[in-house]
């Protein structure tokens, strides 16, 4: 299974760490991008969040985005992309 979304995060974001742990436990592959280390990623997060730098922001292979989604919301989205 290839990665079907990118999670934009920061190292200090508790919500990001919790979600990463849930995804890892479920075996759901994804790419992680630290917006503090990848300056061009900030624009992607801001575009998805009306100018705000809110993380975790997930951007899917179809171009859609979710901000701080639950594991169930992610699984539903991935099922719709399959």
Order of alpha helices (4+ residues) and beta strands (2+ residues): beta-alpha-beta-alpha-beta-beta-alpha
